[in-house]
Amino acid sequence: MTAAGEPILEVRDLVKHFPLHQGILLKKQVGAIKAVDGVSFDLRRGETLGIVGESGCGKSTLAKVLMALERPTSGSVKINGREIANARGAELKKVRRNIQMVMQDPYTSLNPRMTVGDIIGEPYEIHPEVAPKGDRRRRVQELLEVVGLNPEHVNRYPHQFSGGQRQRIGIARGLALQPEIIVCDEPVSALDVSIQAQVVNLLERLQREFGLAYIFIAHDLSVVRHISDRVGVMYLGKMVEIGTDVEIYDRPAHPYTQALLSAVPVPDPDGRERRERIVLQGDPPSPANPPSGCRFRTRCWKAQDICAQQEPLLQIRPGTGHASACHFAETHDVVHV
Amino acid sequence: MKKTSTPVLPARTAPGDGPLLAVDDLHVEFATRQGVVKAVNGVSYSLNPGETLAVLGESGSGKSVTAQAIMGILDMPPARIPRGEIRFRGTDLLRLPEDQRAQVRGQRISMIFQDALSALNPVFTVGWQISEMFRVHRGMSRRDATKKAVELMDRVRIPAARQRVNDYPHQFSGGMRQRIMIAMAIALDPEVLIADEPTTALDVTVQAQIMELLAELQRESNMGLILITHDLGVVADVADKIAVMYGGRIVENALVHDIYRSPAHPYTKGLLDSIPRVDLKGQELYAIKGMPPNLLDMPQGCAFHPRCPYRQDDCVTDAPPLYEVGPTRGSACHYWREVFDDSRR
């Protein structure tokens, strides 16, 4: 799908800090977990933006802020030009209809006491204008069919379904309000390998049919490459590189992206002895106390003095065709994921 | 090897003829309220010193239960081993009296688990838990055992081991916790290490560190490694040979290069075909249809037949034996020749 057209989602300088308190009576703020710290990007209609990064990089917090489940500390999130960061009440309800979520764990994200019909139909309780009461059952059955489940199973409970089927139920619920954007937070990582491809194919088919735009958060880099038009790489609350899938995977410019890509095991044993692998030392620093300047510098083999003093901005660097946040960005083909 | 007297465990240095560890026609079943679950139905594989065997399969394929049977950590009952042998240096562990079995467990065959946080005891320091290996099995004093624990933490490359030996598991990151598990597992120089999904809960960058560490430890001590995983990438990276499990059986075994080049079982082929590939972007991924079998209600004949594109009538009635595909590989498919020819294109 082409990346043309006006953005449907605009994120600018988005910041989400979780305050750290000390003391019981007189709670004093002693710091903050800087989960998301100045992230900007656009998402266009019908496009898939993949977000990758290690655990703790802020990708799930980003998803929650986009869903308006968390209020951003600062910055702006606009859907179709309408600000949601400070929206409240009826206005918030209205914009939320347009952005829905598919969760990671299909075992815990479905209420075991509700039938599948009630789970998928619940969004209509909150947004009755989408489907009048008498029409809801038919709609739910349609949705079941769309995601490849038997419409007659509308009265079954989640435990009667397998993991892959439950994820389909979660997807049907996400589709119920006919949103334009779906945020998928690790939608296949809890599924068996032989089931993952089925769900990825379903998401792609739904995108074509309904013109959906996806934010696709995952740690499986090969799945992200397959489904995404553009990919953003996050590290410790910052977007360190963003570009088309080809730019990120074949011409990564940020050292972190290169290390991340080289760490992915390639499912082909031929030539494994010769493969280049950048093994990062240590763990990511704490987001409560990130390093000064470039946040990656403590694990970076290119780090110089300037990296500690000056924060590199996410911008197009000489010799690279896409934005990266590194003073010494240069493209380097690491591996083919 | 049929003796009536109790078998005796051979020494570490015993000159080995035959493999270090051989699982032979192992069956494991569980008695549940809904009926008997046959988790493992005749699994055989072998492991030599210094070798890495990958056991590949999805949840419910029986890969972890086989490993637990080797370790002797299955709860029996409900588990039962109606048939099979697990020969360690030629001695059947299943017929060994419990006191001798305990000599093997943790000392000569040890295991690491997927979730290090729940495998470690949260109320003891990591140093205490590592040094316990030496206190219990070697009768060392606390002081000497703690010293050994620090050495081991250094060996698995935990920074500032001396300062961190008195920290608790929650004070470590996921990758560091897995290193502590590895330290405990290699403490007594085991000859076989079983790693059950050791990196599944970890990020790829940390996964690379842990796999590198395991490979290095293996080189140093020439231990045999059984790597249980569902990740085709990890397998391709480190394994010497592979056993693919499905529905409690081994459906294909082969050397790692052979299996990726030309799988001879439709399930293996399906898994490899469903990996997203750069040149196929924009196309639909190949997906194995259907879902893994219910262990309480296994399909007749070949367990894979409801999902198999190569199915013929006899697959529904006759369970295929492990046919010989080559000197070092086998496939449990009546129509392996067609699969094999297709996968070579």
Interface residues (C-beta under 8 A of the other chain):
Chain A: E54 S55 S162 G164 Q165 D192 V193 S194 I195 Q196 A197 Q198 V200 N201 E204 R205 H219 L221 S222 V223 R225 H226 D245 Y249 A259 L260 S262 A263 V264 P265 V266 P267 D268 P269 D270 R272 R277 V279 L280 Q281 G282 D283 H336 V337
Chain B: E58 S59 P159 S173 G174 G175 M176 D203 V204 T205 V206 Q207 A208 Q209 M211 E212 H230 D231 L232 G233 V234 V235 A236 D237 A239 V256 H257 Y260 R261 Y267 G270 L271 L272 S274 I275 P276 V278 K281 E284 L285 Y286 A287 I288 K289 M291 P292 R307
